[in-house]
Amino acid sequence: MAGIGVGVLSRRAKHIRDTPASQLLAVRKFRYLVGGVALGFGAFTFNRMAQSWLVLEMTDSKLWVGLVAGASTITAMAFSLVAGALADRLDLKHAVVHAGLRDWKILHFDLTCPN
């Protein structure tokens, strides 16, 4: 950095602070959202890797690993199309409340029902 004056560095630092991304990250709730999305994506990736590893251990077949991964992807794509069409037709507030209640019921059922 020889030859660059202090004024140039401070102008660069000011330019970085004024970017839209840095303005968004200045909002605490948005930082929580970004952190939550990152953790969720990491959990999804870990789940996918563990599932593939389990299938490989159980079958010792690359074909089955691909079939299981493809089946879950096709299922997610099909449900995404249907859910997207329904979300466009429904009230957003009711959809979020019902999804939260559904998740709570599933969690409650899993915790209270013995195997």
Secondary structure as a PSIPRED ss2 file (coil, helix, strand):
# PSIPRED VFORMAT (PSIPRED V4.0)

   1 M C   1.000  0.000  0.000
   2 A C   1.000  0.000  0.000
   3 G C   1.000  0.000  0.000
   4 I C   1.000  0.000  0.000
   5 G C   1.000  0.000  0.000
   6 V H   0.000  1.000  0.000
   7 G H   0.000  1.000  0.000
   8 V H   0.000  1.000  0.000
   9 L H   0.000  1.000  0.000
  10 S H   0.000  1.000  0.000
  11 R H   0.000  1.000  0.000
  12 R H   0.000  1.000  0.000
  13 A H   0.000  1.000  0.000
  14 K H   0.000  1.000  0.000
  15 H H   0.000  1.000  0.000
  16 I H   0.000  1.000  0.000
  17 R H   0.000  1.000  0.000
  18 D C   1.000  0.000  0.000
  19 T C   1.000  0.000  0.000
  20 P H   0.000  1.000  0.000
  21 A H   0.000  1.000  0.000
  22 S H   0.000  1.000  0.000
  23 Q H   0.000  1.000  0.000
  24 L H   0.000  1.000  0.000
  25 L H   0.000  1.000  0.000
  26 A C   1.000  0.000  0.000
  27 V C   1.000  0.000  0.000
  28 R H   0.000  1.000  0.000
  29 K H   0.000  1.000  0.000
  30 F H   0.000  1.000  0.000
  31 R H   0.000  1.000  0.000
  32 Y H   0.000  1.000  0.000
  33 L H   0.000  1.000  0.000
  34 V H   0.000  1.000  0.000
  35 G H   0.000  1.000  0.000
  36 G H   0.000  1.000  0.000
  37 V H   0.000  1.000  0.000
  38 A H   0.000  1.000  0.000
  39 L H   0.000  1.000  0.000
  40 G H   0.000  1.000  0.000
  41 F H   0.000  1.000  0.000
  42 G H   0.000  1.000  0.000
  43 A H   0.000  1.000  0.000
  44 F H   0.000  1.000  0.000
  45 T H   0.000  1.000  0.000
  46 F H   0.000  1.000  0.000
  47 N H   0.000  1.000  0.000
  48 R H   0.000  1.000  0.000
  49 M H   0.000  1.000  0.000
  50 A H   0.000  1.000  0.000
  51 Q H   0.000  1.000  0.000
  52 S H   0.000  1.000  0.000
  53 W H   0.000  1.000  0.000
  54 L H   0.000  1.000  0.000
  55 V H   0.000  1.000  0.000
  56 L H   0.000  1.000  0.000
  57 E H   0.000  1.000  0.000
  58 M H   0.000  1.000  0.000
  59 T H   0.000  1.000  0.000
  60 D C   1.000  0.000  0.000
  61 S C   1.000  0.000  0.000
  62 K H   0.000  1.000  0.000
  63 L H   0.000  1.000  0.000
  64 W H   0.000  1.000  0.000
  65 V H   0.000  1.000  0.000
  66 G H   0.000  1.000  0.000
  67 L H   0.000  1.000  0.000
  68 V H   0.000  1.000  0.000
  69 A H   0.000  1.000  0.000
  70 G H   0.000  1.000  0.000
  71 A H   0.000  1.000  0.000
  72 S H   0.000  1.000  0.000
  73 T H   0.000  1.000  0.000
  74 I H   0.000  1.000  0.000
  75 T H   0.000  1.000  0.000
  76 A H   0.000  1.000  0.000
  77 M H   0.000  1.000  0.000
  78 A H   0.000  1.000  0.000
  79 F H   0.000  1.000  0.000
  80 S H   0.000  1.000  0.000
  81 L H   0.000  1.000  0.000
  82 V H   0.000  1.000  0.000
  83 A H   0.000  1.000  0.000
  84 G H   0.000  1.000  0.000
  85 A H   0.000  1.000  0.000
  86 L H   0.000  1.000  0.000
  87 A H   0.000  1.000  0.000
  88 D H   0.000  1.000  0.000
  89 R H   0.000  1.000  0.000
  90 L C   1.000  0.000  0.000
  91 D C   1.000  0.000  0.000
  92 L H   0.000  1.000  0.000
  93 K H   0.000  1.000  0.000
  94 H H   0.000  1.000  0.000
  95 A H   0.000  1.000  0.000
  96 V H   0.000  1.000  0.000
  97 V H   0.000  1.000  0.000
  98 H H   0.000  1.000  0.000
  99 A H   0.000  1.000  0.000
 100 G H   0.000  1.000  0.000
 101 L H   0.000  1.000  0.000
 102 R H   0.000  1.000  0.000
 103 D H   0.000  1.000  0.000
 104 W H   0.000  1.000  0.000
 105 K H   0.000  1.000  0.000
 106 I H   0.000  1.000  0.000
 107 L H   0.000  1.000  0.000
 108 H H   0.000  1.000  0.000
 109 F H   0.000  1.000  0.000
 110 D H   0.000  1.000  0.000
 111 L H   0.000  1.000  0.000
 112 T H   0.000  1.000  0.000
 113 C C   1.000  0.000  0.000
 114 P C   1.000  0.000  0.000
 115 N C   1.000  0.000  0.000
